[in-house]
Amino acid sequence: MLSIDCKISNHGFFERSGCARFAATNTSACLTQEREQDPAKFISARSVSGIQMAIRGRSIAARPSAHEVSARTDETGRSVSERQAAMSFALSTRALTRRFASGGGVEALNLEVPTGSLYGFVGPNGAGKTTTIRLLLGLLRPQSGEIFIGGRPASRAARASLGALIESPSVYGHLSGHDNLEVTRRLLDKPRAAIDAVLERVGLRRAARQLAREYSLGMRQRLGLALTLLAEPSVLILDEPANGLDPQGIADLRVLLRRFIADDGLTVLVSSHLLSEVEQTATHIGVLYGGELKFQGSMDELQLRSRPSVILTCDRPGEAVRLLGSRGIDAVVENARVRIRAAHPPHEINRLLVEAGFAVSALATERPSLESMFFDLTHAAKGASP
């Protein structure tokens, strides 16, 4: 801690957080005394309203105003309000950029993964999902931008709270599931009881003594999760975890991920191209296209961006579409049904068709699927590109 001995009480000397500060009164006298006591320590001084001294190689500023305190930034240049906002995110990035000479990568990525969420990270092949994950894990260096973990700048210590499973797990086929975990347990110096605990969490207690090469793909995936959980992470990052799994394996994985959040309080980021699966599990979503986020927010917020359609079944659907079009209602025939794509009250559409002599046998409001919203977002981005 920086310390300066000063016994002149009217100089208003005080020390706070390793930074010595002086009031402006009689500053010149204090500087003269400091120079006489130890000339080597004195570097430079200016006596102005905003006094700034360089003593013992450190810059010491006059006491800031209340406004200056509220706007003070940390070593990353973030203000107090920015740091407080970042604390609500398990993972976040600011203007994160990494491009490759051959093309691809991410550009000015502002990722925000809320604590306790299941964040679905979706995008077409080559969108930059795996690049982003490698940057988060420290496997790639960004060209610019910053990464924050739990509100703290990313570091080796901060990344200790991350657990990752990138596609298929690496396991020793000639060892049992239990012995695979034993290898990792020893490396992490965890208690022996930790193995039984993670096996229970992923549902592999009964198959613990079975050789890993005899495991199904779904069981190997659960073993990979168990290996990750041994380190007791607070955030799980999973890259295409459902790749190659059969429907039962996908359903089992879905249950596990929900349990990790509800029972264990984890935050989970899942990169996937299985939009229907993300739709069933994610609480929040980020849509990546061409290295840029085209949408980020909760699933409810994404739904609000897209208006629901009215789907109806009637006789003579082609004639019904022409009638609706003559009234300024955008409608198309899809699979012998009529879809009204603009926002119109369903009862008004029903009344119009019935009064015109159509037999309406079914009518329902349909929310757009994640797949349709994804294509709307990416097609809009494609159309906006030069």
N, C-alpha and C positions, 0 to 999 in steps of 0.2 A: 504494500500500500504506500502511496506517495505521502510524505509528511514534511511539513515545513515548520520550524520553530519560530514563533513570533509572539513576543510578550507585550506588544503595544496594543492594549485593549481597544483603543478607539479606531483601530484599523478594521474592526469588524471581522477578524479572522474566523473561519470555520472550515471544517473538512467533512466531505460527504462522498461516499462511494469511491474512495481513492482519488478524489479530485479536490485539491485545495483551492479555495476561493477567497477573494478579498473584496471588501467594499472599496469604492473609489476614493474615499477620504484619505488624505495624506499618503497617497500611493508612492510618491517620489521618495519620501523619507524611508519607507519600507524597502524600496528597491536599493537605495543607497546602503542601508544596513546589511542587506543580503549580499551585496557586492563586496563589502568590507570583510564580512565574516568568512566567505568562501568564494573567491573570484572564479575558481574553476567551475563551480556549479552554475554561475550566472552566465546565461547565453545571450538573451536579449529581452528587452521590455519596452512597452509603449504605454504611456499614461494618457489614455483617451477614455471617453465615456464607456466604450465597450472594451475594457482592459483585457489584453491577452498577453500572457507571459509564457516564455519557454524556460522552464527550470528543471534541471537534471534531465534534460533531453525530452521532456513531455510538455505538451501544450496545455495551458491552464487558462480557462476563460472566465470572465466575470460572470456573476450569477445571472442566469437568463430570466427573462420575464415569464409569467405564467403561460402566455401564448407560445413562447419558444419551448417550454417544457412539454406542452401537449403535442407539439409537432416534432419533438426530438426523434431522431431515427437511430436504429441500431447499426451494427457493422455491415448489414446487407442493404442499408438504405431504406428500410421499412419504417414507416411512422408507427406511433403507438396504436392507432386505430387499425392499421394493416396487420400488426402483430396479433392484436386481439381477435381479428377476423380469422386469421390463419389458425388460431388455436382450436377452432371448431372443426377443422379439417384434419383427418388422419393423414392424408397426403394432399399436397398441393404443389403447383409449379407456377412460376411467373416468367412469361416470355421465353419458355424453354425452346431452344432451337438446336437441331442437329441435322445437317444435310449431307448427302453423299455425292461424290463426283459423278457417280453413275445414275443419280436421281433418287428420289424417295427421301424419307426422313420426316421430321416434324418441324414446324415453323411457328414461333411465337405462341407456344402452347400454354394455356392457362387452365390447368387441370385442377379440379376441386372435388375431392372425395370426402364427403361428410363422415365424421366418426360414427360408427355403428351402422353404416349403410352397406348394402350389397350393390356395388357400382358396376353396371354392365358397360363394358368398353367395346363398342362395336364399330365395324368399318370393313370395307372390301379389302381383299388381299392387296398389300402394298400401301395401305393407308397410313402406316406408321405405328400400329399398335405394339408390335414386338420391339421396335426401336424405343418407344416410350417406356416400356417395361424395363428394358436394359438400362436406360438412363436412370430410372427410379432406383434400380438395384445397384447402380455404380459400375455396371459392366461396360458402359460407354460413357465417354465424357461429352458433356454438351459444349457446343461452340459458343453459346451465350445463354443467358437465363439462369434461373435458380430453382432449386428443389427444396421443399420443406416437408419434414416428417413430424407430425404432431405439433406443428407450429415452429419447429426448430430447423435451422439450416441443415441440410443433409450432411452427415458425417459418418464415419465408421461406427461411432457409438450410437448415433440415431438410427442407422440402418440395422442395428441389432434387434430392433423391434419388428422387422419385416421378415415374413416367411414367404417363400416362393416355390411354386411348382410349375415349371415350364414344360408344357406338353407332357410327354410320357416320363415317369420317374425313372431314375437310375437306381437299380437295386441289384444285389448279388443273387443270381438265380440259384446258386448251389447252397445258399443259406436259407434258413426258415425266415418267416416274417419276423418272428421274435428276435432272431440273431441279427438280422439287418438292423433292427432298432437298437440292439445292444451295441453294435459298432458305433452308431451315432451317439448313443447315450454316453459312452466312454469319452468320445471326443468332446462332448459338451459338458462332461462332468456332472451329469444329472443323477439323482437317486434312482435305484433300481425300480422303485414303485412307479416311476414315470412311464415305464414301458406298458405296464398293465393299464394305466390310466388312458394313454392315447389309443391303445388297442380297443378299449371299451368305447371311446368316443367315435371311432370310425367303424365300429362293428366287426372287428377282426379277431376277437378273443378266441373263438372256436377254431379259427384257422391259423393261430399264431405259430404252431409247430410244423405247419406244412411248408414245404420248400417253395420259395418264391417263384421258381420257374413253372410250378404247377398251378399258380394263381391265374384266374381269368383276368382279362384286361381291366374290368371294373375293380377287382380285388387289388391288382397292382396299383391302380390309381388311389385306392383308399390307403394302401401301404405308403405310397408317396406322401399323402396328406399326413399320415401318422408321423413319418419322419420329419416333416416340416413342423408339426405341432410340438415335437420334443423340445424345441428351442423356446417354447412359450412366447410366440410372437403376438403382437396386438393387431397386426395387419397381415392378411393373407393376399398374395398376388398370384393369380392362377391364369396361365396362358393356354387357352383352348383345352380346358380340363375334360370336356366331354368328347374329344376327338376319338373316334373309333368305338365308342361305347354303344352297346345295344340299348333299346328302350328301357329295360329294367335298370341297367347301369346308370343311365341318365337320370331316371327317377330317384335312384338311391343317392346319387350325387346331389340332386336338388334338395333332398331331405337333410343331408349332411350340412350343406351350406346354410340352410335356414336355421339349423340347430346351432351352428357356430356363432351366429349373430344373436339369436334369442337367448341361448343358455350360457354361452361363453363370453358374450360381449365383444366379439371380434369385429373388425371391419374387413370386408372382402371386396377386392377388385377382380372382376372376371373379364378377361378378353375372350370374345367368342364371335363366331360367324353364325351360330345357331340362334337366329333372332327369336324364334318361337320359345326357345328355352329361356333366353334372357328375359323375355316378356313375362314369363311365369315366376321368375325369382327376383329380379332386380327391383330395388327401391328407387335407384337413381341410374341415369344413363348418360353416356357421352358418345356422340356420333362423330367419328373421325373420317375425314375424306381429304385425300391429297395432302396429308400432313397437318391439316387444320381442323379444329373443332367446329362443327357446324351446328351442334346443339349440345347443351349440358344442363341438366336439372333433374327434377324428380319425374317419375313416370306420369304423375298427374299433370305436371306442367307441360309435358310433351303432348298429352291428350288434349289439353286446352288449345294447343296450336292448330289442331285439326278438327274440323267440324264433322259431326256424325252424319252418316247417310241414312236415308229412308229406303228400305228394301220392301218391295211389295210383289205379290203374286196375283195376277189377274188374267182374264181371257184377253186375247188380242193385244199382247204387250207392245207390239210395234205401233199399233194405232194409238195406244195409251201414251207412248213416248211422243208421238207427233202432236197429240192434244196438249200434253203438258208443255211441249216446246212452244206451241202457239200462245201459251199464257206466260211465257218467259221463265219457265222452270226447266233447269238443266237436268235431263234424264237420259239414261242409256239402257239398252237391254243387255243383261248379263245372265247367261245360263237360264233363259226363259223367264227371268225375273226382271223387274224394273228397278233400277237404282237411281234415286234422286240425289245428286251430289251437292246441291246448294242447300242452305238452311231454310227449310219451309216447314211449317207446322204439319205433322202427319195427319191430323184430323181434317185439315183443309184439303190436303191432297186426296184423302179418301172421299170426302164429300164431292169434290170436283169430278172424280172418276165415276162414282155411283150415280150422280145426277146425269152424267153423259151416257149412262147405260152399260158401264163396265161392271163385271162381277169380280169384286175384290175378295179374294179368299184368304189372304194373309198380308199383314203389314207390320213392320218392326223397325225400330231405330237401331242402327249398327255403328258402334265405335270403330274407328280405323285400327287395324292391327299394327303392331310395331313394324312389321315388314313393309306395309304400305307407307307408313310415316317415314321410315328409313329411305325408301326409294324417292319419296317426295323431296326429302332434304338433299339427298345426293344428286338427284336429277336437276334440282334447282341450282346446286353448286356447279354442276357440269355445264349447265346452260349459261351461268354467269362467268365461266372461265373464258379468257380471251382465246 
